[in-house]
Amino acid sequence: MRALIVTLSALGMMLGASAAKAEGRVALVVGNGAYKNLPRLSNAPASGKAMAKLLRSAGFEVIEGIDLSRNDMTRRLLEFGDRARGADIAVFYFAGQGVDVGGSEFLLPIDANVKSRMDVTLGNAVNADVAIDQTLSEAKVKLVFLDASRNDPFAATDKKAPASVSVKSDPAEMKSPDNSLIVFATGPGQAAPDGPQGSIRPLTRALIANIAAPGVEIEDAMTKVRAQVAEDTKGQQMSWAHSNNLAGRVYLSPASAPAASK
């Protein structure tokens, strides 16, 4: 009997651990600034570290990566996809160089050497659509924050690009899974300035100030984020958000959801 009790207790602990993982919060935070072949972004690493700190304080298990190469980004994405499986809330955050090419958002690792659209699409960058689909598909709620430019750096020089290659004009064109919120630093075709050296990027600063505030639901927080970004940049940068069937009201702070009435 005692052996049976010990066995059942061990099984209960295993099931409890599994349930805790399924109901947990996990985040991948990437801040890329030390680019080898592109203009450096002095504030992206600091922005990533600040976001990681905020999410940890909100009860998230954070996979953090600063100045990642293509291979390092792939490894972090694989780890994140495994840990996000069945998670209650999964957050994917990226600060760094990004481009819109061929109707898709691409995130650049620090070793990216992109001199043409072909360099971007054939492996020098991470396709955000693919990364989100592969890592977040099994999470219950998916939140994506992309603090990167959305412009096409080849538009001025690559005038002979095929007609089928174009910069997407609508943030909703980005493939987004159910129960998701995707937030962009700026509108389609626009750059997201790094800001003064030593500071946090405008979108990230607004996210940190609002998304985990007690009593503030995530979509309500985005209204405040957009207003703060516009104010801080004097209207030069306007953030975008796209929600797809985000069910219920989502709170990032563990103490933010109001108690249920009896």
C-alpha positions, 0 to 999 in steps of 0.5 A: 500500500505504501508503495502504491501511495508513493507511486500515485504521488509521483504520478500526481507530481508528473501530471501536475508538472505537465499541467503547469507547462500547458498553462504556463507563459513562455516568451522568446525575446530577440534583440539584434543590433550588432549587424556585420553587413548592415547599419548597426542598431544601438538600441535594439539589444537594450530594448530586448533586454528591457522587454525580457525583464518585463516579461519575467516580472509578469511570470513568463519563462523567457528565452532571451537572445541578443545579437543572434546569428542565423544559426543562433536564431534558428536554435532559439526558435526551435527551443521556443516552439517546443516550450510554447506547445500548449502554453497559455500565453506565448510571446514572440518579440523581435527588435532589430532590422526587418524588411518587407519583401514579396508580401512577407515580413523578414527578420534579419540576424546579425550575420545577414548579408542582403544585397538583393531581394533574393538574398532575403528570400533565399535564406539570409533572413527569417521569414516571420510568417513561417516562424510564427506559424511553426513556433506558436501554432499550439499555444492558446494565445499568441502575442507577437511584437515586431519592433523592426522596419517594414520598408523595402530597402531595394525599392530604389535600386532594384527597379527591374524587379518582377511585377510579382514581387511587391511590398505588402501594403496591408498589415493584415496580409501577414498570415496570423493564426487564431487567437493572436495579436501581432504588433508592428513598430510602424506602418507598411513601407516605413522605417522604424528609427532606432532613436537616440543612442542609449535609449529604448526603441519607441515601440518597446518603450510604449509596450513596457509602459502599458502591456503589463500594467495592472488592470489593463487588457492587452488590446486596450493596452495597444490603444495606449501604445499607439498613442505613446509611440505617436507622441514620443516620435512627434507623429513620425512613427505610427505603430500598427496592430492586427488581431485575429480572433483573440478570444477573451480578455488577455492580461499579461500581469499576473495581478492584472485580471480583476477578481471574478464577482461572486 
